[in-house]
């Protein structure tokens, strides 16, 4: 691993992060990279270091991280769309997205205050 670091096989930031791994962990990382032709970036290096701190870094976790299987997936929130009928019933064409969003948020607050059996509750506005 040190040879890889010395040869600049890694970008500077991941290299610095990897330098915090124990020697044994660096050797496992090097083996995994060579055997599986895997690369490393800053996010993967950060994840490796985190696992190392938690004493959870081993051959399997290294492979999972480098292959992308253990990397956190970004959470995508669903996009809400209003039908043209609903939009034209409650909003004017000249209203901005921010104004419409504010109206929808207030309507949801009122709805959840009166329907507590719903999924969420209205945030308290003290």
C-alpha positions as CSV (number, residue, x, y, z in Angstrom):
1,X,0.0,0.0,0.0
2,X,2.8,2.4,0.9
3,X,4.2,1.9,-2.6
4,X,0.9,2.8,-4.1
5,X,0.8,5.9,-1.9
6,X,4.4,6.8,-2.9
7,X,3.6,6.3,-6.6
8,X,0.7,8.7,-6.3
9,X,-1.8,5.9,-7.4
10,X,-4.3,7.8,-5.2
11,X,-5.5,11.4,-5.2
12,X,-4.1,13.4,-2.3
13,X,-7.1,13.5,0.0
14,X,-7.9,9.7,-0.2
15,X,-4.2,9.0,0.3
16,X,-4.2,11.0,3.5
17,X,-7.4,9.3,4.7
18,X,-6.0,5.9,4.0
19,X,-2.8,6.7,5.9
20,X,-4.9,6.5,9.1
21,X,-5.7,2.8,8.5
22,X,-3.7,0.2,10.4
23,X,-0.9,-1.5,8.5
24,X,-2.9,-4.8,8.4
25,X,-5.9,-3.0,7.0
26,X,-3.8,-1.2,4.4
27,X,-2.5,-4.6,3.3
28,X,-6.0,-6.1,3.0
29,X,-7.1,-3.0,1.0
30,X,-4.1,-3.4,-1.3
31,X,-4.9,-7.1,-1.9
32,X,-8.6,-6.4,-2.5
33,X,-7.8,-3.6,-5.0
34,X,-5.3,-5.8,-6.9
35,X,-7.4,-9.0,-7.0
36,X,-10.6,-7.2,-8.0
37,X,-9.2,-4.3,-10.1
38,X,-11.1,-1.8,-7.9
39,X,-10.3,1.9,-7.4
40,X,-10.8,4.3,-4.5
41,X,-12.1,7.8,-4.2
42,X,-12.6,10.2,-1.4
43,X,-16.0,8.8,-0.3
44,X,-14.8,5.3,-0.3
45,X,-11.7,6.3,1.7
46,X,-13.8,8.0,4.2
47,X,-16.0,5.0,4.6
48,X,-13.0,2.7,5.0
49,X,-11.6,5.0,7.7
50,X,-15.0,5.1,9.5
51,X,-15.2,1.2,9.5
52,X,-11.6,1.1,10.8
53,X,-12.4,3.4,13.7
54,X,-15.4,1.2,14.5
55,X,-13.1,-1.9,14.3
56,X,-15.3,-3.3,11.5
57,X,-12.8,-3.2,8.6
58,X,-12.0,-6.6,7.2
59,X,-11.6,-8.2,3.7
60,X,-15.4,-8.5,3.2
61,X,-16.2,-4.9,4.3
62,X,-13.3,-3.6,2.2
63,X,-14.7,-5.3,-0.9
64,X,-18.2,-4.2,-0.1
65,X,-17.0,-0.5,0.1
66,X,-14.8,-0.6,-2.9
67,X,-17.4,-2.3,-5.1
68,X,-20.0,0.3,-4.0
69,X,-22.3,-2.2,-2.2
70,X,-21.8,-0.7,1.2
71,X,-21.9,2.9,0.1
72,X,-24.9,4.9,1.4
73,X,-27.4,5.5,-1.3
74,X,-28.8,9.0,-1.5
75,X,-32.4,9.2,-0.4
76,X,-34.7,10.5,-3.1
77,X,-37.8,12.1,-1.9
78,X,-40.9,11.6,-4.1
79,X,-41.9,14.5,-6.3
80,X,-45.4,15.8,-5.7
81,X,-47.3,16.8,-8.8
82,X,-50.7,18.4,-8.9
83,X,-53.1,17.7,-11.7
84,X,-54.1,20.7,-13.8
85,X,-57.6,20.6,-12.4
86,X,-56.4,20.8,-8.8
87,X,-53.9,23.5,-9.6
88,X,-56.4,25.7,-11.4
89,X,-59.0,25.2,-8.7
90,X,-56.7,26.5,-5.9
91,X,-54.0,28.6,-7.5
92,X,-53.6,31.4,-9.9
93,X,-51.2,31.2,-12.8
94,X,-49.1,34.1,-11.5
95,X,-48.4,32.5,-8.1
96,X,-44.8,31.5,-7.6
97,X,-43.7,28.0,-6.7
98,X,-42.6,29.3,-3.3
99,X,-46.1,30.7,-2.6
100,X,-47.8,27.5,-3.7
101,X,-45.5,25.5,-1.5
102,X,-46.3,27.7,1.5
103,X,-50.1,27.2,0.9
104,X,-49.6,23.4,0.6
105,X,-47.6,23.3,3.8
106,X,-50.2,25.3,5.7
107,X,-53.0,23.0,4.3
108,X,-51.1,19.9,5.4
109,X,-50.5,21.4,8.9
110,X,-54.2,22.0,9.3
111,X,-55.0,18.5,7.9
112,X,-52.8,16.7,10.3
113,X,-53.9,18.8,13.3
114,X,-57.5,17.6,12.6
115,X,-56.6,14.1,11.5
116,X,-54.1,12.7,14.1
117,X,-54.5,9.2,12.8
118,X,-52.5,10.2,9.7
119,X,-48.9,9.2,9.0
120,X,-47.4,12.4,10.6
121,X,-48.4,15.1,12.8
122,X,-48.3,18.8,12.2
123,X,-45.1,20.4,13.5
124,X,-45.7,22.5,16.5
125,X,-45.3,26.3,15.8
126,X,-44.7,27.8,19.2
